[in-house]
Amino acid sequence: MQRWSRRGCFGGAMRRRAGAYACAAIVAFLLLSAPSLVFAGTLIAVGSTYGETQPGDAEEDRPLILVRSDSKDDWHRVDAAGVVAGSLMGLSTDPSGRAWVFGASASSALLLFSSDGGASWNDASPALASVASDQIPVALVFRTDLVGWIATRGRLTGGPQVFRTDDGARSWTAVGDTGPKHVFGTYALRVPSGDEEVVELAVSDPHGVSVRTISKDAAAKVEPIAQASQIRAWTFAFSGDTWWMFGREDGCSIRNESCLEEVGGQAQVDFPTIRRVDAKRVAVDRLIDSPTWTDIRAGHFFDARTGVAGGETVVNGRVPVLLHTTDGGVSWERGVLPESVTGGRIAAVVLTNAQSGWAAFNYDGRPGTKLLQTTDGGQHWTETSGGLAIGRLRALIASGK
């Protein structure tokens, strides 16, 4: 797993409480792909102001929210509802078009929403903190503008827990046992079609991947769908009744040999993996397999056929990779990236339509995010003037057109 600098997660105070391993688990979650906003032409990026100043260890990062619209061909920073400490880690929307962002500070969970395309934000954190103290939000989904679910996990142990709201996040109620718990995991929530009282929680942890179907009044039904040797999913994406796992596969079990193999002069133990899961979860297909890539850590589908995925190679140093598909993931092609992005690690990728998309890359040990844009469906990517000298982005969300 990636090594992160000491200001990489939620600031100094939280690091002292949670430690480096909890930080790594949080990072594994961050790559969740986001659904679409209804505000045409709007892009929202969230993260933290890592590197904005040179504070002491006790000072935390500040939430970072950037908004870009077609009418203004640049990114501008907006106030995070007056919240001055913490890091924003994920994005979601509800059917009414509100955008939701979530994350955590050293002392509490953060949950903000916007009803105007990201121009202004409201703080919905207190209601969540009242039922999930000392918890970190890791996934959020809404069925209507009032009914939604949020998954959280403990800062040090335990998780995930799932809470339901029936009043638009004004209050939350625990929905019962969610099955086996593990703090080191990647999580995603989705509302399956045809059942208004059920939510599915996808979990990837060191033991494998499982789906936990959680009803309003009953314990979770847990369905293991992959062993740890088959895939370690760093993020999930959903397109209708099909959903996707992006991650890596244990190269040792694939080859049934020593865990170390020399590829391009460097140790290579894992294979990148993209798996498609059907509505009945009976067919899980490995769709990419190349020993020159170690991870696929970000992915997004604009529709059932058009998607993008981001990862990295370890041949001759860290080299980012962006893949694209136009046939529903049956095949993937590698896009052309500028040399300036070499050394970066993918943080998020999103498509605004079948041709246009964005990708964000962060860098170990120093602040700054490089933003790439494609206008030909992921065949070519160019660095934009929106690259940031400060801050570290964690998630992107965009409108479909």
Secondary structure, DSSP 4 states (H G I P E B T S, - for coil): -----TTSSS-HHHHHHHHHHHHHHHHHHTT----EESSTTEEEEEEE-TTSS---TTPPP-EEEEEEETTEEEEEEE--TT--SSEEEEEEE-TT--EEEEEE-SSSEEEEEESSTTSS-EE-HHHHHTTSTTEEEEEEEESSSS-EEEEEEESSS---EEEEESSTTS--EE----SS--SS-EEEEE--TT-TTEEEEEEEETTEEEEEEEESSSPPEEEEEEETTT-EEEEEEEETTEEEEEEEEEHHHHHTS-S--EETTEE--EEEEEEEE-TTS--EEE----TTEEEEEEEEESSSS-EEEEEEE-TTS-EEEEEEESSTTS--EEPB--GGGTT-EEEEEEESSSS-EEEEEE-TTS--EEEEEESSTTSB-EE-TT-BSS-EEEEEEEE--
